C-alpha cells in the first residue's frame, strides 16, 4: 500500500501540482488522487515515472510504494 503521508510530503516538497503529475502519468487528477489515497493501485510504470519526477531514491520509492501500513 502507498504511504499517503510520505507521498504527499514528497509531492509538496517537489513544488509540482497534482494536475501536472496526473498529466505526466496520462491519467486524470481524480485517478491520481485515488491512487495516492489507496482507493486504487499504482501501475509499475506510474511508480517509476513518479519516482523520477519526484527524484526519489530507491529506498524512498520502496518505503512509499511498497509499504504495508495504510495512512488514509
Order of alpha helices (4+ residues) and beta strands (2+ residues): alpha-alpha-alpha-alpha-alpha
